[in-house]
């Protein structure tokens, strides 16, 4: 472990400060999501063991995502008050330890309790990481840097379901949580040590980040910021809540195996390996608002097409499209928040943003499950797509109107 600490510290310090930090956080992002990526692809295995209906199966997803979303709010505030390092440690090693407990649970209610713990401990990562990264990255390159950081989380959501499906098929779904939790716990300690060394050298300190032109919160109205966050968060909430049922959709409606259903989740999340960087780069060029609005307006019709259920091939293609929209939107949103909030409030607002997106999916997943139980998959997906399209159109028009009335740019 000591040798690994030296290797990580040396690798981070040998690169230019900004690039080294982004690479380090990309690995941390990967570690953070190694376990949090498992509930959805393993849902068919869990559903079969506990004989769950769709609504109770949705609670498996919500048991993690709801407390995970709520934890973003106090975590963002704490990151601004006490610094991000303690929260980053808890959100890597702590969340993995809770995942280990999920792996040894034997009862449905105990499983839900440990998923709640996992969500609570994991809430500190996302409000903290973008703020630290933005402190050493020039504003003109923040979108692509934050997009590169997202590759770590996307890679985890891509790799973890594949490993989990193979392990679960061989040894059961609990083994998947155990196998992936152990390396994540170890990395959390290494990550904390590297951040501590960097802090001692005063290479990375959020509080010392130079002021960003236009970062004062009065430069952009709070109404415009709130409307922008509603647009981005509602898009994430609706898309992720529907994707949570893709494994069950493929198993129950198309007769696919549980391993293929888990692979479908990987197809969706694999888009994060490139879409985040592309979305961040485009937002650096054309502005944050146009990228987020375009991705929201694209996602609604894609969900409605998903309801047609023509073929597995079409479903896979739509998963790629929806994944691209979800991940291209994220770095643009983070960069917008960073640019329009002061450093002392940055993590707090980022926490609010992640609360909205994660809590939205946690709350909407049981609603989608209820619609599936009552009316079927097609109706649930079509209704979700229509709702998203309507909200996206309204928010985009309001943002355009606010920009014209204040004389601000659309970006």
GUSE-160950 format. One record per atom (N, C-alpha, C): residue in one letter; z, y negated, x negated. Coordinates in steps of 0.02 Angstrom, whole numbers, plus 50000, padded with zeros to 5 digits. Each point is the difference from the previous one (the first is absolute). Example, Ala and Ser with C-alpha at 12.3 -4.5 7.8 and 13.67 -1.06 7.14 Angstrom:
// GUSE-160950
A503905028449340
A500004994150045
A500004994049955
S499644994750018
S500034994149958
S500374994550039
//
This chain:
// GUSE-160950
X500005006049959
X500004994050041
X500004993749957
X500365000249944
X500024994349954
X499314998649973
X499635005249982
X499334999149974
X499544997050053
X500095002250062
X499594997250054
X500164992650011
X500644998149994
X500194993050006
X499644995849948
X500025002549938
X499674996249946
X499254999450012
X499705005550025
X499284999950013
X499824995050053
X500374999950056
X499864995250054
X500114992949976
X500544998849964
X500154993349977
X499474997649951
X499805004449954
X499504998249950
X499324998850032
X499835004250050
X499354999150033
X499984993450038
X500564998350033
X500014993750038
X499994993949955
X500355000449943
X500064994249957
X499394999149954
X499615005349990
X499424999549956
X499414996850034
X500024999450065
X499464996950038
X500164992650011
X499494996050018
X500144993150019
X500535000050055
X500464995050000
X500575000150047
X499815001550072
X499504996550025
X499815001150070
X499735007050012
X499555002349958
X499705006650009
X500505005549991
X500434999449950
X500515005049989
X500465000850060
X500194994450030
X500445000250057
X499665003250060
X499364998250011
X499645002850057
X499935007649993
X499855002349940
X499945007249988
X500675003550011
X500544997049976
X500665003050010
X500165000550074
X499864994850038
X500165000150071
X499535004650039
X499395000949975
X499555004850033
X500295007149996
X500295001749942
X500325006549993
X500625000450044
X500394994550003
X500594999950042
X499815000750074
X499454996850019
X499765000550069
X499825007250017
X499695003449952
X499835007050008
X500645004250011
X500494998749958
X500635003850005
X500364998650066
X500004993750021
X500344998150062
X499735003950060
X499345001050002
X499695003150058
X499895007549994
X500215003049944
X499915007249994
X500325003850057
X500594997850021
X500365003550054
X499864996850067
X499934993450002
X499894996750065
X499325001850029
X499555002649959
X499335001950025
X500005006850035
X500565003650000
X500005006950023
X500085001250075
X500394996050038
X500125001750070
X499375001050042
X499504995749992
X499405000650042
X499595006249985
X499805001449937
X499605006049988
X500385006550013
X500664999849995
X500405006150013
X500225000650072
X499794995250042
X500215000050070
X499815006450037
X499405002849991
X499865006450035
X500475005649981
X500195000449936
X500485005149978
X500684998950034
X500224993750000
X500664998450029
X499985001150075
X499464998050032
X499935000850073
X500055007450019
X499665004349963
X500005007150016
X500695003149991
X500364998049947
X500655003149988
X500504998250054
X499994993650022
X500504997850049
X499734999850072
X499375002350010
X499705000450067
X500034993250035
X499714994949969
X500034993150026
X499404998450043
X500114995850051
X499434997150036
X499764993949961
X499494996650025
X499724994449962
X500494994249993
X500394998850052
X500474994449997
X500545001449949
X500295006050000
X500525001649951
X499715000649930
X499375002249995
X499675000249934
X499934992949973
X499854995250045
X499934993149978
X500664997249974
X500565002650026
X500654997749976
X500125001949927
X499675005249976
X500055001849929
X499714994449957
X499454997250023
X499694994449964
X500424993750008
X500234998850062
X500384993950013
X500695000049968
X500305006049992
X500665000449969
X500004997149930
X499435000649966
X499934996849934
X499754992950006
X499474999050038
X499664993549999
X500394994450033
X500395001450053
X500394994750033
X500544997249955
X500455004249971
X500484997149953
X499684997249937
X499445002949979
X499634997549943
X499764992950013
X499764998950061
X499794993250018
X500584995250004
X500545001950033
X500584995650006
X500304998449932
X499995004849954
X500304998949934
X499624994749960
X499384998650018
X499624994949963
X500334993150006
X500304998650057
X500284993350012
X500594998449955
X500545004050001
X500564998549955
X499815001049927
X499545004649987
X499805001349931
X499644993949970
X499554997050039
X499664994049976
X500484994349986
X500484999150046
X500504994849990
X500425001449938
X500215006349991
X500415001849942
X499614999049935
X499355001750001
X499604999149939
X499984992749979
X499974995450049
X500014992949983
X500694997849975
X500535003450022
X500674997949982
X500265003149936
X499915006649992
X500295003549943
X499495002549950
X499364999150014
X499485002449956
X499725006750023
X499405001649979
X499665005950027
X500195006649966
X500274999949939
X500085006249962
X500445005250035
X500594998350027
X500405005150035
X499645003150059
X499644995850037
X499655002550059
X499425004649981
X499674998449944
X499455004249977
X500265006949978
X500595000249970
X500295006449979
X500175004350061
X500344996950048
X500205003750060
X499395002450039
X499464996149998
X499405001750038
X499565005149965
X500175002049940
X499645005349966
X500445006349997
X500534999749962
X500445005949995
X500375001450065
X500254994750033
X500385001050061
X499595003150056
X499404997550010
X499585002750054
X499805007249984
X499905001649936
X499825006849982
X500595004750010
X500614997749987
X500595004250011
X500075001550075
X499874995150042
X500025001250072
X499465005050020
X499424999649968
X499485004950013
X500215007049980
X500385000549948
X500275006549979
X500465002950055
X500394995650031
X500445002250055
X499585002250060
X499444996650012
X499555002250054
X499775007249986
X499875001449936
X499755006649982
X500505005650010
X500644998450002
X500515005250009
X500285000050071
X499734995750044
X500244999850069
X499765006150038
X500415002450046
X499845006150038
X499994998950075
X500194994150023
X500014998550071
X499604993750014
X499724999650060
X499584994350018
X500384993449996
X500604999750026
X500384993849999
X500214998149929
X500155005049959
X500164998749931
X499394997449962
X499435002850015
X499374997649971
X499894992650017
X500104998250063
X499924993050021
X500494995549963
X500625002349993
X500514995949967
X499824998649927
X499755004949965
X499814998949929
X499364995849995
X499575000550049
X499414995750000
X500204992750011
X500514999050043
X500274993250010
X500284997349934
X500375004249964
X500284998049936
X499444998449950
X499495004050000
X499444998849954
X499664993450015
X499914998450063
X499704993650018
X500444994149982
X500655000850010
X500464994549985
X500024998549925
X500035005249959
X500024999049927
X499344997649972
X499455001450034
X499344998249973
X499784993050015
X500394996250039
X499774993550023
X499964994549950
X500265001049939
X500024994549952
X499404999349955
X499565004950000
X499454999849951
X499494994650016
X499715000250059
X499434995550014
X500184992650003
X500594998050023
X500154992849996
X500114997649929
X500175004549954
X500164998149932
X499405000149953
X499605005450005
X499475001049950
X499474994549999
X499704998050057
X499484994749996
X500264993549971
X500634998350015
X500284993849975
X500065000149924
X500225005749972
X500065000649927
X499324999849968
X499525003650027
X499325000149972
X499694993150002
X500084996550055
X499694993450008
X500294994949951
X500615001349975
X500304995349953
X499654999649933
X499595005049984
X499664999949935
X499245000350007
X499754999350061
X499275000350012
X499764993250026
X499464997649973
X499714993750022
X499795000550074
X500084994650039
X499835000250071
X499285002350013
X499534998249957
X499315001950011
X499865007549991
X500495003649971
X499925007249988
X500515004250038
X500404996950042
X500535003750033
X499755005350048
X499484998550036
X499745004850048
X499805006549967
X499634999649945
X499785006249967
X500595003549965
X500484996049973
X500585003149967
X500435003850052
X500124996950057
X500385003450052
X499615005950029
X499354999450001
X499595005750020
X500045005849951
X500024998449936
X500075005249949
X500695003450006
X500514996050014
X500675002850011
X500005005050057
X499594998650051
X499975004550057
X499705006749984
X499625000449945
X499705006449982
X500545005349990
X500574998049972
X500545004749989
X500235003250065
X500144995950051
X500215002750064
X499455004050033
X499384997749995
X499445003650030
X499905006849967
X500065000149933
X499935006349964
X500535005050022
X500604997550013
X500545004350023
X499855002950069
X499774995650045
X499835002450067
X499395004750000
X499594999549948
X499435004549993
X500215006749969
X500404999749947
X500195006149964
X500555003850036
X500514996550025
X500595003350028
X499825004750058
X499564998150048
X499845004750054
X499655006349974
X499584999349948
X499665005949973
X500505004849969
X500464997349960
X500525004149970
X500455002950054
X500194995850047
X500455002250053
X499705005650042
X499354999450016
X499685005250040
X499995006749962
X499844999749935
X499985006249961
X500705003149994
X500504995949985
X500685002549993
X500275002650067
X499864996250054
X500255002050066
X499695006550023
X499365001049985
X499665006250019
X500305006049963
X500194998849937
X500275005549959
X500745001250012
X500404994650005
X500735000850001
X500354996350057
X499624996750043
X500314996550056
X500034992549988
X500054996250055
X499954992749995
X500604997049963
X500585003250002
X500584997349966
X499894999849924
X499665005049975
X499875000249928
X499584994049977
X499574997550044
X499584994249982
X500444993949986
X500504998850043
X500464994449989
X500395001049935
X500235006049988
X500415001249940
X499594999249937
X499405002949998
X499584999849940
X499814992949981
X499844995850049
X499784993149986
X500584995149992
X500585001750025
X500574995449993
X500264999949929
X500015005649967
X500325000449934
X499684995449948
X499335000049991
X499714995349951
X500094992750020
X500014998650065
X500094993150022
X500704997549984
X500505004350007
X500684998149983
X500044998349925
X499715004249959
X500014998949928
X499654993449980
X499424998850031
X499644993849983
X500404993850019
X500365000350055
X500394994150021
X500484997749947
X500325004649965
X500464998249946
X499614997049940
X499435002949985
X499594997449945
X499754993050017
X499784999150060
X499744993550023
X500534994649995
X500615001650023
X500554995249997
X500164998149928
X499965004949955
X500154998649930
X499484995449969
X499365001350015
X499474995849974
X500064992850026
X500144999250065
X500094993350027
X500604996549969
X500525003749985
X500584997049968
X499834997549931
X499615003849962
X499804997949933
X499554993850003
X499554999950049
X499564994250008
X500404993850019
X500505000950043
X500414994450021
X500394997249940
X500235004349957
X500374997749941
X499554996049954
X499375001949996
X499534996249957
X499724993950036
X500204999150062
X499784994350041
X499244999850007
X499705006050003
X499285000350010
X499834999450074
X500405003450042
X499894999850072
X500634997850034
X499994994150029
X500554997550042
X499704996250058
X500125002450059
X499714997050059
X500184992750007
X500634998449983
X500234993250011
X499684995049953
X499715002549943
X499704995449952
X499254999250010
X499735003150052
X499294999350013
X499824992750012
X499444997649970
X499814993050010
X499814998650072
X500124993850023
X499824998350069
X499265000950012
X499845002350059
X499315001150019
X499754994050039
X499434997249980
X499744994350038
X499925001750074
X500264995750042
X499945001250072
X500495005150026
X500525001949960
X500455005350022
X500564997450044
X500074993550006
X500534997350044
X499855001950072
X500535002250036
X499885002750066
X499744994750049
X500084993549984
X499754994850045
X499254998949992
X499695002949947
X499294999049990
X499595003950051
X500285005250027
X499685003950053
X500505000850057
X499804998450060
X500475000450056
X500275007050010
X500635000450020
X500315006550014
X499655003650057
X499724996350047
X499645003250055
X499385003749974
X499654996849954
X499415003249971
X500195006249959
X500544999449961
X500245005749962
X500215005750046
X500354998350055
X500235005150047
X499415003450034
X499504996250019
X499425003050032
X499625004649953
X499964997949937
X499685004149949
X500375006749992
X500664999749998
X500405006049992
X499955004650061
X499964997150060
X499905004050060
X499345003749996
X499474996649979
X499355003149994
X500025005949951
X500294999049941
X500025005249950
X500465005750020
X500594998450025
X500505005150017
X499785004250059
X499714996950050
X499785003950059
X499445004849981
X499564997749955
X499475004449976
X500305006249967
X500474998949954
X500315005649965
X500385004550048
X500384997150047
X500405003950045
X499585004650045
X499464997450027
X499595003950045
X499625005549962
X499714998249944
X499625004949961
X500445005749976
X500564998349970
X500435005349972
X500305004350054
X500184997150057
X500285004050055
X499505005150026
X499374998050003
X499485004750023
X499855005349946
X499994998049937
X499865004849947
X500555005349997
X500604998350021
X500555004949999
X499845006250041
X499564999350049
X499845005650044
X499355003649981
X499684997849947
X499385003249979
X500105007449983
X500535001849962
X500105007249987
X500055004250064
X500404997650049
X500065003650063
X499354999950039
X499644994649997
X499354999350033
X499525005449975
X499965000849935
X499545004849971
X500225007250014
X500655001249998
X500265006850012
X499915002050074
X500204995550045
X500035001850071
X499324999350035
X499604995249981
X499374998850035
X499405003249966
X500045001149935
X499435002749964
X500145006849967
X500615002450008
X500175006649973
X500005000449925
X500084994349967
X500025000049927
X500685002649976
X500015002849939
X500635002349971
X500454994249980
X500635001549992
X500484994849982
X499864997249931
X499725004049955
X499824997449934
X499434995050003
X499505001450044
X499454995350008
X500254993550032
X500475000650047
X500284994150031
X500354995649949
X500355003149953
X500334996249947
X499494996649954
X499455003449987
X499474997149958
X499714993950034
X499945000150066
X499734994250036
X500414993849988
X500665000849997
X500434994349984
X499854997449930
X499865004549953
X499834998049932
X499344996149999
X499535002050042
X499374996450004
X500124992850021
X500434999050049
X500164993250023
X500314995949943
X500505002849968
X500364996249949
X499624999549934
X499505004249990
X499614999649938
X499634993449994
X499864996850056
X499654993649998
X500404994749963
X500665000949998
X500424995149964
X499885000149925
X499675005249975
X499855000349928
X499494994749980
X499634997350049
X499504994949983
X500004994150049
X500185001250063
X499944994650050
X500484994349987
X500605001549974
X500474994649987
X499754995249947
X499725002849946
X499744995849947
X499404995950025
X499565003350038
X499414996450026
X500224994550049
X500465001750045
X500244995050047
X500344994249965
X500415001449949
X500324994749963
X499514995749963
X499505003149970
X499484996349963
X499604995550047
X499805002850057
X499624995950048
X500424994350027
X500655001350012
X500434994650025
X500104994649948
X499985001849934
X500034994949948
X499394995450002
X499445002750025
X499384996150001
X499894996250064
X500125003350058
X499824996950064
X500614997950041
X500595001949980
X500614998150037
X500345006050031
X500654999250013
X500415005550027
X499895001050075
X499974994750038
X499945000550072
X499365003550022
X499414998149972
X499395003650021
X500025007549988
X500305002149944
X500035007249986
X500455003650050
X500594997250013
X500465003250047
X499715000150071
X499694994550021
X499714999850067
X499435004950006
X499575000549950
X499435004650003
X500245007350004
X500525001749962
X500245006950001
X500335001750066
X500344995250031
X500305001150065
X499465001050054
X499494995849998
X499465000550050
X499595006349990
X499995002749940
X499655006349987
X500405006150024
X500664999649995
X500435005850015
X500015001850074
X499984995050043
X500025001250072
X499435004550023
X499374998149988
X499445004450019
X500025006849966
X500245000449938
X500045006449966
X500475004850036
X500574997450025
X500465004250037
X499695002250067
X499624995650031
X499675001950062
X499485005449988
X499644999749945
X499535005349982
X500365006549985
X500604999549971
X500405005949986
X500165003850064
X500064996450055
X500175003150064
X499435004350027
X499384999049975
X499445003850026
X500045007349980
X500285001349940
X500105006949979
X499355003949996
X499484997249972
X499355003349998
X500025006049952
X500264999049940
X500015005349950
X500534998549948
X500195005149962
X500474999049946
X499714995449946
X499355000549988
X499684995849950
X500054992650019
X499904998550065
X500074993050023
X500714997649991
X500485004350016
X500704998249992
X500154998449928
X499765004049954
X500124998849928
X499694993449979
X499404998550024
X499694993749984
X500394994050027
X500245000650061
X500404994650029
X500674999249964
X500285005549974
X500614999549961
X499884996049937
X499425000949969
X499834996049941
X499944992650018
X499684998650057
X499914993150022
X500674996750016
X500435003650036
X500664997250017
X500444999249938
X499965004749954
X500384999449938
X499784993949960
X499344999049997
X499744994149964
X500264993650031
X499994999650066
X500244994050034
X500744998849988
X500405005450002
X500724999349990
X500164997649930
X499675002949950
X500184998449931
X499684993649975
X499414998250024
X499694993749980
X500414994150026
X500325001050058
X500404994750031
X500654998549962
X500295005249969
X500684999449973
X500074995049942
X499605000549945
X500094995249946
X499824992950021
X499534999250045
X499844993350025
X500604997050036
X500355004250039
X500604997550034
X500554998249952
X500135004349951
X500534998649951
X499854993649961
X499374999249979
X499814994149962
X500084993750043
X499845000450064
X500074994350045
X500734998050007
X500445004950009
X500714998750007
X500284996849936
X499815002849942
X500244997349936
X499784992849991
X499394998550020
X499724993249990
X500314994850046
X500295002250056
X500254995250049
X500745000550013
X500365002649951
X500735000150004
X500274998249930
X500594997249999
X500314998349936
X500295006349968
X500085000149934
X500265006149967
X500675002350028
X500444995350020
X500665002050024
X499985003150070
X499434999450034
X499945002950067
X499455005450003
X499695001349944
X499415004349999
X500155007150022
X500515003049971
X500175007050018
X500235000450072
X500344994850024
X500235000050069
X499415000350048
X499494995949988
X499414999950044
X499605006549991
X499955002549939
X499675006449989
X500365005550038
X500674999750000
X500385004850039
X499854999650074
X499924993950025
X499824999050070
X499315003050014
X499544999049954
X499325002750008
X500015007650002
X500355003149953
X500035007349999
X500405002750059
X500504996450021
X500375001950060
X499535000450059
X499584995050008
X499544999950056
X499515005850000
X499695001349941
X499515005349996
X500305006950008
X500555001249964
X500315006750002
X500355001150067
X500374995050023
X500355000750064
X499505000750057
X499444996649993
X499495000650051
X499765007250007
X499875003349944
X499775007050004
X500565004550024
X500624998649980
X500565004150022
X500124999550075
X499934994050027
X500104999150072
X499405002550040
X499404999049973
X499405001850037
X499865007549999
X500235003649948
X499865007249996
X500255003850061
X500634998950023
X500215003550061
X499604997950062
X499784993650001
X499594997750056
X499345003850001
X499685000649941
X499385003849995
X500135007350018
X500565002849977
X500175006950017
X500085000950076
X500324995150032
X500095000350073
X499324999950035
X499554995549976
X499334999650030
X499625006649991
X500095003249943
X499675006449988
X500275005350047
X500665000250007
X500315004850046
X499754999150072
X499924993750021
X499824998750070
X499245000150012
X499614997249953
X499294998950013
X499535003349949
X500265002349945
X499575003249950
X499854995549941
X499745003149947
X499864996449938
X499484994550010
X499475001450036
X499454995250007
X500244993550032
X500395000550053
X500254994050033
X500464996149954
X500445003549964
X500484996749956
X499654996249945
X499515003049968
X499634996749946
X499594994250027
X499675000950057
X499594994650028
X500434994150020
X500575001350032
X500454994550021
X500274996349939
X500175003749947
X500254996849939
X499464995649968
X499395002549998
X499454996049971
X499864993850040
X500015000550066
X499884994150042
X500564994949991
X500625002249998
X500554995349991
X499954996449933
X499825003749948
X499934997049934
X499434994949999
X499445001850030
X499434995450001
X500184993550036
X500355000550056
X500194994050038
X500484995649960
X500515002949970
X500484996149961
X499664996949939
X499565003849967
X499654997449941
X499564994150018
X499655000450057
X499574994550021
X500414993850016
X500555000950036
X500424994250018
X500304996749938
X500285004149955
X500314997249939
X499484996449957
X499415002949994
X499484997049958
X499794993350029
X499924999650065
X499814993750032
X500544994749992
X500635002150008
X500564995249992
X500034997549929
X499925004549951
X500014997949929
X499434995149986
X499425001350027
X499434995449990
X500154993250032
X500295000150059
X500164993750034
X500534996149963
X500525003549975
X500534996749962
X499724997049936
X499555003549968
X499704997549938
X499604993650013
X499644999950054
X499604994150016
X500444994050019
X500555001550036
X500434994550023
X500414997049943
X500165004049949
X500404997649944
X499574997949940
X499355001750004
X499564998349943
X500085004849943
X500365005550009
X500095004949947
X499395004549996
X499925003349943
X499455004849994
X500195006450036
X499495003850020
X500125006350035
X500355004949954
X499884999649935
X500295004749953
X500754999449997
//
